[in-house]
């Protein structure tokens, strides 16, 4: 009996302790929110550009196009005839036109005709999407290509490399729009460390790609061989030339190149053909909502997290992730001897610059407040403010740990999942007995939310809530389903330029 009373007393004390600290944390959070709101009410706002439409961001960051491009180049048999209504004579005439106005040596080859036909037959819709995305990047590419006196046609190389996805990563670790391997990236001053990976920075990677392409042309003096060496490395191309009896013609050395490289130059030339003759083939690309030049950068004077920037500027974190893909931890570091930059839509740049002193004062305030308080509550305390997404199943608590099972979604990778749950990639691999980092959509990943019989609980009173748009939904109808949320709230929280939404979109309701 005494033991029972003692146990109950300890339990009540523990709960009281947790509640006391939770109340303190909530008070800190309320103080923070009121200060943030009052601070933002004083912001000077000079709007200079339209917001970035949610659907446009989703398209720019879509990994499907890059995955399909990787698959096509590695697996397609371009020596196999393709059933498609396009005569060889027409192809020959059009390739001759391209050759006449291009520094590339473009000649007809059956393998090139097969690649063109395969792309038109199987990837017409994909090319229409790529043509819209290319309007975002091509002006920036062309500026850099002109700076190095490199043919403008090389802008199509980024389509073959990454399908214009700035976060694309190949199976061998090449990364970014221009697919730099780690050693080559370092050679061309692309920094990679715990915080940043500049291979994912469109501007810096484009500058590096132009330098690399220019150097390769100095070696080979032929743009088709430059393309082959960009993919396979100059050493492999030199070997293929020697094995082909010294021939400098790509089509003559192709049989001595790695399979992927043997498909690579035809894929590039087929892409150029489709872009140049898109009207003749009835391709109807949509217009880009904005271009890369409608964003700009600010040099950061203090360390900032994407969450802090999102709260201050009312811009979704996922937009910050897309515009700043080099920051691996969603944190922009500050170093006195090396500048780091934040890229934003121009209207948000104006907002930041006009209120820079207030923004950094708020960051100092957060540092002083030490928002990173975490309360450890024993698993016996059930009432917590943890929000569990629908795709997570929480296992019963036991004496060892709180286990969750996360269903892998399309586009997920271990680093993304690790960041989501505040664990490491190594831990995920250990818990799930994974020998590699490869995971597949639909599979389930085991996650331990703690390792010492304690549950780390976030007591922030505001919990993010998301809604998946259904057929027939409008912003007005969605706002009615969520009391206290207005149409303007939905537009602001999701950076929507208008009220147009589509089924399947995920809208942030609050938080």
Secondary structure, DSSP 8 states (H G I E B T S, - for coil): -HHHHHHHHHHHHHHHHHHHHHHHHHHHHHHHHHHHHHHHHT------S----HHHHHHHT-SHHHHHHHHHHHH--TTS----S--HHHHHHHHHHHHHTSSS-----HHHHHHHHHHHHH-HHHHHHHHHHHHHHHHHHHHHHHHTT--GGGGGHHHHHHTT-TT-B-TT--BTTTTB-HHHHHHTT--BSSSBBGGG-HHHHHHHHHHHHHHHHHHHS-HHHHHHHHHH-HHHHHHHHHHTTT---HHHHGGGS-HHHHHHHHHHHHHHHHHHTTTTTT------SS-GGGEEEEE-SS-EEHHHHHHHHT--HHHHHHHTTTBTTSEE--BTTB--EEEEEHHHHHHHHHTHHHHHHHHHHHHHHTTT--EEEETT---------TTEEE----SS--EEEEE--TT--HHHHHHHHT--HHHHHHHTT-SSS---TT-EEEEES-SSSEEEE---S---EEEE--TT--HHHHHHHSTT--HHHHHHHTT-SSS---TT-EEEEE-
